[in-house]
């Protein structure tokens, strides 16, 4: 309550609106499994397209540690977005071949003959790190200018930034007219801005030593005839059939520059975007831009000359004498990273992940918006699939508002799928059978078909159904868009044996295509046997939980009770008028009670507010029955 201590007019803001509850998203999905590249720990990136997945996780090409090498997670991501999914997190699972080597499986390149360490390596392990890299060196125009004349003449640099790396030609350079003798080669320096006490103003000088040097060794501008800014463009292409080339333009060599090559490709980035979208790490013990540029240009000169040794700046000086326009490439140095590996075969505990740093399924624990989880491809092997299935269920039970989309073991017959279903009993998972047959996007020439686990497709169908209809609608009788067929064509008799067990079948219907034909959870509890009922209640519970946080620590009395009750009633009324609840009127569809009848004095004394909420959900019409009989023309039935 504000204090009023002096006479005057006081204007205060108050709210006459009831608190509202906004429904949470139910279509965000999390996939866990092996990929060709990308982070192996830490919070996963939110993906909104398959192209984002390719850029971060290395594309859809095969892996080289599984029996058949199929990149099931990548195929699952593609299927998810093709089926209508919008938001996806991917947690990469990786098991290094050498657990004692932190760089096991990481692609690397280093100069074969370098007195100082300068290394380029992939940011993450994986064969996709064996990328092709190019350094394209560029020179700008002469930025040395003369101001004034006679005794007042002085030289300045225009358009230069502190720590820029430059190529400076001494006065005795053979490239000035008329040439002086003896000729001196151009040299690489870095630019330092300093306060010139003689001029009483800021000026620039050229240095080749490290910035920390107690006695800087510098070159004044009146000792050179031209100064050109030297920059580098970095191009990187990950191996793979559909990989795109990434590029970073106009980078400077000096570590202190605001657009530094070393800063962009640092191993300890400050920004998450650098960690995700910059696949290279450059490390060096060299302390200034002149040394770094000279080392790289030396490698470029040697690479471009074949077996004949050349001086560091031969290529650059040839570029100057050729009369090329500023900005043209002086030298292009290309090399390949090698040594990348996809790791060793995975076990179920790899999918569960570690706690510090978080990996596997544990990375999803801090992401509250995930509602669906799956591990596409884990069930390609029997033992691994069964172990991962239990970790998925445990994760969803612990996180409460999630459901696991589980795959049948590859190449299972109906009896084996029934046995698999008999090993689990949970309301927070659904099992789908059989696998889906699709055209392999990697096939060349004659099209080739492969079998993929259904979880990627079904997760996308969950998301599509939620977006188009709502989470209250069962995600079944939906077309599987990418399907060319199924591992087995299930008939009605076979499904009659599978459906009561909670095994959701994918079936083909003449004239209606390939469809998901089941929506049951893997639970023996008849109250929660339908996927949409389980997911709809998770939606209601999470929405109410988030939408009533304002009530915590409010005075626990009738005013608060009434406000909480009205807030929830308004939310449920909106669900009712949207035809998400059963009943012909609100009183039949739901009730909310929050008063002395729902909590005792002991509850209130211990800070507990208890509110009872009951809703009548809409169950799916799983069995549509028409009873048809004969009647006579004069009968009245």
Secondary structure, DSSP 8 states (H G I E B T S, - for coil): -----SSS--------S-----------EEEEE--SSS-SSSS--EESSHHHHHHHH--SS--SSSSS---HHHHHHHHHHHTT---EEEEE----S-TT-TTTT--EEE-SS-SS-EEEEESS-SGGG--EEEEEEEEEEE-EEEES-GGG-EEEESS--TT-EEEEEETT-TTSSS--SS----EEEEEEEEEETTTTEEEEEEE-S-TT-SS--EE-GGGEEEEEEEEEEEEEE-SSTT--EEEEEEEBSSTTSTTBHHHHT-SS-SSHHHHHH--EEEEE---SHHHHHHHHHHHHHHHHHTTS---TTHHHHHHHHTT--TTSEEEEEEEE-B-----S---HHHHH--BTTB-GGGGGTT-TT--EEE-TTGGGSHHHHHHHHHHHHHHHHHHSS-EEEEE--TT--HHHHHHHHTT---SSEEEEES-EEEE-TT--SS--EEEE-THHHHHHHHHHHHHHT-TTS-S-SEE-TT-SEESS---HHHHHHHGGGTEEEEEEETTTEEEEE--B-S-S-GGG-BHHHHHHHHHHHHHHHHHTGGGTTS--SHHHHHHHHHHHHHHHHHHHHTT-B-SSSHHHHEEEE-STTT--HHHHHTT----EEEE-B-----S---------TT---
